[in-house]
Amino acid sequence: MTGEAGRSRAEPKAKDSSNPSERMRRAIDSPRGRQLCSQRIGTVEPVFGNIRHNKRLSRLNHRGRAKVNTQWYLYCMVHNIEKLAETNLGQQRGR
């Protein structure tokens, strides 16, 4: 250990503005980025949470793109059918 007390061994790295992580951090911290992130919570993530937690799909059981897509599409269909059933949009009127 060198004689200077209180100094860190590792100097903080200078931020590289061309680094993809730094560009993403700036985009998310902007007012537009914050607005987009807040919308995402209300649109996309509850769907994945429902499929993962309520339908218990934590991993896909098949191999190969065609089989995986088929399984994923089935789970998405079940999710959408449940949404239709909850809102009564799937029922015809006048009967």
C-alpha positions as CSV (number, residue, x, y, z in Angstrom):
1,M,0.0,0.0,0.0
2,T,1.3,3.4,-0.9
3,G,1.8,6.2,1.6
4,E,-1.2,8.4,0.7
5,A,-4.0,7.6,3.1
6,G,-7.6,8.0,2.1
7,R,-7.1,7.6,-1.6
8,S,-8.8,4.9,-3.5
9,R,-6.7,2.4,-5.4
10,A,-9.0,2.5,-8.4
11,E,-9.6,5.8,-10.1
12,P,-13.2,6.3,-11.4
13,K,-13.4,5.8,-15.1
14,A,-14.2,8.8,-17.3
15,K,-17.6,8.5,-18.8
16,D,-17.5,7.7,-22.5
17,S,-20.4,9.3,-24.3
18,S,-20.2,6.8,-27.2
19,N,-20.6,3.8,-24.8
20,P,-24.0,2.2,-25.4
21,S,-24.7,1.9,-21.6
22,E,-24.0,5.6,-21.1
23,R,-26.2,6.6,-24.1
24,M,-29.1,4.4,-22.7
25,R,-28.6,5.9,-19.2
26,R,-28.9,9.4,-20.7
27,A,-32.0,8.5,-22.7
28,I,-33.8,7.0,-19.7
29,D,-32.9,10.0,-17.5
30,S,-34.4,12.4,-20.0
31,P,-38.0,13.7,-19.5
32,R,-39.1,11.7,-22.6
33,G,-37.4,8.6,-21.4
34,R,-39.1,8.8,-18.0
35,Q,-42.4,9.2,-19.6
36,L,-41.9,6.2,-21.9
37,C,-40.7,4.0,-18.9
38,S,-43.8,4.9,-16.9
39,Q,-46.0,3.9,-19.8
40,R,-44.2,0.5,-20.1
41,I,-45.3,-0.5,-16.6
42,G,-48.9,-0.1,-17.6
43,T,-48.7,-1.9,-20.9
44,V,-46.2,-4.6,-21.3
45,E,-44.9,-5.8,-17.9
46,P,-48.2,-6.9,-16.4
47,V,-48.7,-9.3,-19.3
48,F,-45.4,-11.0,-18.7
49,G,-46.1,-11.1,-14.9
50,N,-49.4,-12.7,-15.5
51,I,-48.0,-15.3,-17.8
52,R,-45.1,-16.1,-15.6
53,H,-46.8,-16.0,-12.2
54,N,-50.4,-17.0,-12.7
55,K,-49.8,-19.4,-15.7
56,R,-46.5,-20.6,-14.1
57,L,-44.5,-20.3,-17.3
58,S,-41.0,-19.7,-16.0
59,R,-39.3,-21.5,-18.9
60,L,-40.3,-22.9,-22.2
61,N,-40.5,-26.7,-22.5
62,H,-39.5,-27.2,-26.1
63,R,-36.5,-26.7,-28.3
64,G,-36.5,-25.1,-31.7
65,R,-37.9,-21.9,-32.9
66,A,-41.2,-23.3,-34.3
67,K,-42.0,-25.3,-31.1
68,V,-41.1,-22.4,-28.8
69,N,-43.1,-20.0,-30.8
70,T,-46.1,-22.4,-30.7
71,Q,-45.9,-22.7,-27.0
72,W,-45.5,-18.9,-26.5
73,Y,-48.4,-18.2,-28.8
74,L,-50.7,-20.6,-26.9
75,Y,-49.9,-18.9,-23.6
76,C,-50.6,-15.5,-25.3
77,M,-53.8,-16.7,-26.7
78,V,-55.0,-17.9,-23.2
79,H,-54.0,-14.6,-21.8
80,N,-56.1,-12.7,-24.4
81,I,-59.1,-15.1,-24.1
82,E,-59.1,-14.5,-20.3
83,K,-59.0,-10.7,-20.9
84,L,-62.0,-11.0,-23.3
85,A,-63.9,-13.2,-20.8
86,E,-63.3,-10.7,-18.0
87,T,-64.6,-7.7,-20.0
88,N,-67.5,-9.6,-21.6
89,L,-66.2,-8.3,-25.0
90,G,-66.4,-11.9,-26.4
91,Q,-70.2,-12.2,-25.9
92,Q,-72.7,-11.2,-28.6
93,R,-75.3,-8.6,-27.7
94,G,-79.0,-9.1,-28.1
95,R,-79.3,-12.8,-27.3
